[in-house]
């Protein structure tokens, strides 16, 4: 059988040695071309109707041969078989660490947020990528600024996974939960002076003392739950997920997986992937083995030395900044010279080459990537100089200072290698550093204990920081103000400038100037050590269609399999 096209039909290529008339032979695949199209459900390949064409071929479904017939004389003309191809509808994704909490309104949890935006939704959503993105309505059908308040009109016909309809009361309760005392998002995603009220059953007002131009972007990060779930006295959100998204959580198998199923009453388009298994495995080798065995079709936070042609590799366009948080309020890092020494002890080029495989770049010594509004383009990262670091330690009387380094394993790219490398560089410069890698949930507690007791926070905490708001106010508010929920530094001038930056309305030039000042103060004070912008590496099966979103979160509803 020759490979040729006639009347819109693409004939398959079979080995001549195995094809004979009147004999059942092996099956062969037919290319889709104009003959096939994917069904709207994505479940199977279907024939596209051929109009106005006289076809001399007999199309047989369910046969197993390129040319077969019980009557050899009847197959003098072309006979073809077409296999019905099932398109996969189940996706398994290995993300690394297991979430410590499923509550997106009180707790900051990276593993949960990785997949959480397939279950929960905000009033708005960011679309596009890091090179160009915008905020558009989502659970809100529209929004506008009225004085110092943003007015959001809610979308009609939206149901929660428990069957309740979306109303303004749900939005108010969800925002108030995130605004409550003890929320790890205060000062970053939301501010204490925010007032959220229901104008009517389908309209919400979100106001601050002065008009905040970032409110629509913040609305994309506040997940909306039913009012009874979001009530402050209710703790179900820690272990249950009830949102309005295209997927609903059906099981949490502790230490193993979370199972998501397509929500049949979703207000938007139904996803072609109907079941998602979110798998937990902290070891890169285990995640890699799952991909190679076909047990997972997507694996996150992978090592660059494992890149292969057998699967697709994606470096997310939304970079994270790898950070050493220094506890400048307690212990040896209260001394500026000791903080400077830690900064000079870091060989960033070696980290980029050995840990991140070149998938890292200079962040200008800051905690935000270059695409984030407010990044100061005039600042540079410190040069590697261990001799000067040792001199500074000696001058400060801190040579041999004991420092506790808290790291993670299985949460960010090669984080299990990063911790030992950091400790080695610190010790080479004259520190006596010790690495601790607790379970992720315990590590998170150490991060946010700084809000109430800096003396309990580690000397150094290692983490990758991402900014889904695309605005410096999130990073500064959470990590670098005196009352920030994850802050171990306090510079009153930074707090004052941060308030000013959010009070200038839509004057972007003035806001940029204020953030330039803030980042200069923080970098000069060595409030943290920036190691560089790091891309997250994701490997996935070649038959999975996916490109990363602007904010770096996984939205399974935008993925599909091909045949």
N, C-alpha and C positions, 0 to 999 in steps of 0.2 A: 504494500500500500504506500503510495507516494505521499509526500508532504506537499499539499497544494491547496489552493483556495478556489472554490467554484460555487457560484450562486450564494455567497455569504456563508458557506459551510466550510470550516477548517477541518480537513481530514487529519486524523491522528497518524503518527509515525509508529509503525510496528516493525520489528526485525523481520526481514524477508524470510529468514530461516525458520521462523515460527508461524508464518501465515500460509495457509493453504485453503483452497476452496473446499467447502464441505467438511472441514475439520474444526472442531472446537479448539481454540488456541487461547493464549494468555490475554488478559484484558489490557487495554491501553487507555491513557487519559486523553481527553480532548481539550484543547485550549479553548478558553471562553470566547474570545473575540466578540463578534456580533451575535453569536448564537446564544450566549448565556447572559444572564443577569442575576445579581443577588436578590433574593426575595426580601421584601421589606422587613420581615421578622428576622432576617439573618440566619434562618435555620437551615436552608438548603439551597442548592443551585437550581434554578428553574430555566426552562427554555423560554427565550423571547420569541414572540410570535413573528413568523416570517410572512410578510404580506407581498402578494403579487409575484411570487416566485414558484416556478414549477420545479419540484424536487424529485429526482428519480431514485433517491435513497429511501430506504425503509429505516426509520429510527426506532430502535428497540430499547425499552427501558427494562432494567433488571437483568439483562444478559451479561455474560462474562467474557465474551469473545469479540475480537475485532472483526471477524467474519465467521459466522456460524449459521448453519441451517440444517434441518433434517433432510431437506431436498436440495442437493448440490446444484441442480439446474436453476434454482430460483435465486441463487446468489451470484449469477453472472454480472448483475448490476451491483453498484456499491452498497454494502451493508455496513452499518456502523452500530456500535453499542455506546451508550453514554451512561456512566456511573452516576448515581445520585450521591452527591458529596455532602456529608453532614458538616455544618459549620459549628465549631465548639461554642458553647454558651456558658461554660464554667471557667472562671479564671482563678488561679491560685497565685498569691503574691506573698513573698517572704520579705518582711520589712525590718527584721532585726529584733529590737527590744519589744517587750510587751508593755502596753500602756499601764501606768500606775493608777490612773483614774480616767473614767469616760466622761467626766463632767467638764464641758468646754467653757462653762461660764465662771467657774471658781478656780479651776486648776489649769496651769500651763503644762502641757504634755505633748511633746513632739511626736512620739509614736502614734498617739490617738489622732492628732491633727493630720497625719499623713493620709489617712483614709476617711476622716470624720466628715469632710465636706461632700462626701457621697451620701451621707445620712442626714446631716443638718444643713440648713441654708440660712443666709442672712438676708436682710432687706435689700442689699445690693450685692454685686459680684464683680470681681476684676477679670477682664478678658484681655487677651493678647499675650505678649511676652515682655521680657525685660527691655527690649529695644523699643517697645511701644505698646502701652496698655491703657485701658480706661475703665472707669467705674460705670456700670449700667444697672438699671433696676433688676431685681430678682423677685423676692417675695413682695417687694413694693412694685406697684405698676408705674409710679412716678414719684418725684420728690422735687421740692423747691425751697429756696431760702426766704423766710419771712421775718425780717428784723434779725434777731439773734437766734432764731429757732429754725430748724429744718423740718418741713412738713412732709411726711411720707404717706401716700395713699396706698393701701394694701391691695394686693391682687385678689380678685374674687375666685371662689371655687377651689381654694387650696385646703387640703386635708392633712392632718397629722397621721402618723402611722397607727395611732389608736382610734382613728375615725373621727376625731374632733375637728371642726372647721377652724381655720386660722382667724383670729380676731385681734383687735388692738390690745386687749387685755393680755394676750400671750406675749406680745412684743414688749409691753411695759414690764411684765413680770420677769422676762428673760434679761432685759437690760438692767433692771434693778438687782437681779441676782449677781450680775457681773460687777455692779457698782457697790455691792455690799462690803462691809468690813471683813477683811480676811481674803478677799478675792486677789488672786495673784496677777490679775490684769489691770489693777488700779495704777494709774500713772503711765500706762503704756497704751493699751487698746482703748481704755476709757479713763475719764477724769472724774474725781469726786464731785465736782461742781456741776455735773451734767444732770439735767432734770428731764425725765421722760414721762409724758402724760398722754392719755387717750383723748383725742379731740371728739371722736365718735367711734362707733364700733369698728370702722375700717380706716381710721385716720390716726396717725401718731405724730406728736410733736417731740423733737429732741433738741433741747436748748442748752446753751452755756451762757455765762455772763456777757461774753462778747462772741460775735459770729465766728464759728470755727470752720475754716474751709476744708478741714480734713474729716468732718463728720460723715459725709457720704462714703468715704473710704473706710472709716471705722465701722460703719454699718455692715460691711461685708465680713467683718471678723467677729461680730456678735451673733452667735447661733441662736435661732428661735426655737423654743420648746413650749409645750403646752403650759398654761399658767399654773396648773396644779403641780406639775413636775418641777417648774422653776421656782416655786415658793421656797422662801429661805429655810423654812423648817423641814423641808423634804430632802432626803438624801438619796433618792432613787437614781439620780443622774450619775452618781459615782459608778454605778454598775449596769445601768440601762441606757439605751439610746432611743429616744422617741423624737423624731424630727419630721420634716416635710419633704425630705430629699427623695431621689429616685430609688434609693435602697433602704431597707429596714434591717436592723440587726435581729437575727433569729437565735443566735447562740454565742456564748462566750465560754469556750473550753479553756479554762485557766492553764497558763503556761504552754498552751499549744496554738490556739487559733480563735479568731472571731469570724462568724459566718454572716454574710449579708445576702439578702434575697431582694430581687426587684420588687418594688412596691406597686401593685397593680393599679392603685388609685392616684398615682403621681400626676400632678397637674401639667407637667411638661411631657416631652417625648419619652416613650418607653425605651430603655436601653436594650441593646442586642445581647449583652452579657447579662444573664439572669441570676447567676450565683457567683459570689466572690468569697473565696476563702483567704482570710488574712492570717498568714502564718508567722510565728515568732521563732526566731533563731538568732542568737547573738553572734555566732561564729560564721565568719565569711565562708569558710570551707564547707560548712553544712548548707548554707544558702546556695553555694555554687553547685554542690552535688545534687540538690533538689532541682535546679534548672537543667542540669545535664541529664537527669533521669526523667525529665518531663513531669515531675511532681509539682513544680512551680513554673509558671510561664513568665514571671517577672520577679526579679530580686533587686533589692535596694542597697545603697551604700556599699558598693563593691570596690574591690581593689583593682587599680589600673593594670597591674601585672597579670590579671586574669582575662584581659580583653582577648576575644577570639572572633574569627569569621563565622563561627557556627551560630552566633546569636547577634542581635543588634545591641549596640552600646550607645547610651544617650548621656551626655553631660548636661545637666539641667542648666538652662540659661540664667536662672535665679541663683546666684552664688550665695553661699554662707560665709561668714567671716569667722575664722578660727581664733579663739580668744583665750588668753590666760587672765582670769579675773584675779586681781590682787586685793587682799584684805588690808586696805590702808588705814583702817580704823582700829586695828588690833594686831599685835605681834610684830615681827621684824619689818613688815612692809609699811609700818607707820613712818619709817624713815625714807625720804625721797631718794637718797643715794642708793638704798637697798633696792628700791623699785627700778631705778635707772640701771642698776647692775643686772637685774633679771631681764630687762629689755635688751641690753647689749649682749647677754649670754646666748641669745637665740640665733642660730644659723638657719635663717629662713630658706635660703636656697637649698640647703641639704634636706630640710623638711619637705619642700616642694618636690624635689627629685625622688627621695627615698620613700616618703609616706604617701604623697598624692600623685606621683607619677607625672609631674608636670602640669596637672590640672589645678593649678593655683597661681595667683597673681598678687601683686602688691596692692594692699588696701589703703595705702597712704597713712598707715599707722592708726587707722580709725576702726570703729566697731561696725561701720556700715559699708556695704559695697558701693561701687562707683555709681550704680544706677539709682541709688536711693536719694531722694531730694534732701539737700542740706549737706551732702558730702563735700568736704573742703578739698578742692583740687590742688591746693598749694602745699599740702603737707606731705612729708615723706616718712617712710618707715625707718627705724634705726638700723645702722650698719652693725654687722656682727663684729664684736670686739671683746673677746673673753678676757684679754689682758686688762683692758680698762675696767671691765666688770669686777675683776679681782681687786684692782686698786681701789675702786669705790667701796667695796665691802670692807677692805682693810681700813680705809679712812673712816668708815662709819662704825668700826669696831664690831663688825658683824661677820667676819670671815668664819666660815664653818657654821653659820646660822642654820638651825634646823627648821625646815619648812615642810608642811604637809601638802601634797598635791593630790587633788581629787579628780579622777578621770572616769571615763566610761568605756564600755566594750560592746560593740555591736550596734551602736546608735548612729555614728557618723563614719565616713570613709576612713578605714584603717585606724580608728581611734584606739584599738588595742595595741597598735605600734606607736602611736603618738605619745602616749603617757610615758613609756620608758625612754623615748628619745628626749623628751623635755627634761626628765629627771637627770639624764646623762649630761645634757648641756649645762644645766644648773650646777651640777656637782663639779663639772670641769672648770667652772668659773669661780668655785669656792664656796658654794652652798652645801649643806648636808640635807638633800631633798629625799623624801620618802613618798612613794606612790601608793595610793589606795584606790581600788576600783570596786565600790560597793554595787549591789543590785541597783538598777536604774531608778526604781522608786525611792530608794534611800538616798541616792545621789541628788534627786530632785529636791528632797526635803532639805538637804544641805545647801542647795542653791537659794531657796526661798526663806531659810531660817534667818538670813541676813536682815530681813525686814524688821524682825523683832529683837534679834540678839546677834550683833556682829561678832561677839566673842565665841560663838558656836560655829561660825562660818569658817571653812578651811582657809589656810594662808593663800593657796592657789586653787582655783577651780577651772578646769578645762571644759570648754564647750564650743560648739559652733552656733553662731547667732545669725538668724535670718530676720528679715524685716518685711513682713507681708503687707504692711501699710504703705511701703515705698516712701516713707517719710521719717526723717531723723527723730521726730518727736517720740516715736514708739521706743526706739532704742535708748534714748537719753532718759525718758520718763521711767522706764523699767529698770535699767541697769546702772544709771549714772547720776541720779539725783539723790538728795539726802534721804528721802522717804521712798525711794524706788524699791519695788518688791524684791528685786534681785541685786540690789546695790550694796557694795561694801566700800563706797567712797562718799564723801560729802564735801562739796565745794559750793558754798552759798551763792557765789556769783553765777555759777552754772544754773542753779535753780531759778535765779532771777531772770537770766537771759532766756531760759526755756519758756517761762511764762510769757515774756514779751513776744517770743517767736510765734506763739499761738494766738496772740492778741492783735496782730496787724492785718487780719482779714486776708484779702486776696492779693496783697502786695508781695508777690513772690520774690522780688529783688531784695526787699527789706528782710524777709524771712531768711533768705539765703545768707545775707550778711550776718545775721544774728547766729545762725548755725556755724558759719565760718569761725566766728569768735569762740563759740562753745567748744568746737572740736580742737581749736588751737590751745585753749586752756587745759582741756583734758589730756591731750597728747603731751604737752609740756610737763604736766603733773604726773605723767605715767600712771594714770588712774587704772590702766589695764595694759596688757601687752597684746598687740594685734599681730597675728602670725601670717595673715594673708587671706584673700578671697579664695574659697575652695569650692569647686563644682562637685555636686553629688553625682556619682556614677550609678546608673541603672542599667542592668542587662535585661533584655526580654526576648522572647521567642520571635522568630522572624515572621510568623503568621499572625502576630498581634499588632494591630494598628494603633499607634499611640505617639503623641508628641506632647511634651511637658507644657503645663499651663504657666501663666505669668507668675503666680504666687508660689509655685513649686509643689502644690498639693495634688494628690491623685484624685481624679474624678472619673470613676469607672464608667459612668454613663457616656463618656466621650471616647471610650475604647471599643474596639470590635476585633473579631477574628476574621481572617480570610481563609479560603479553602486550601 
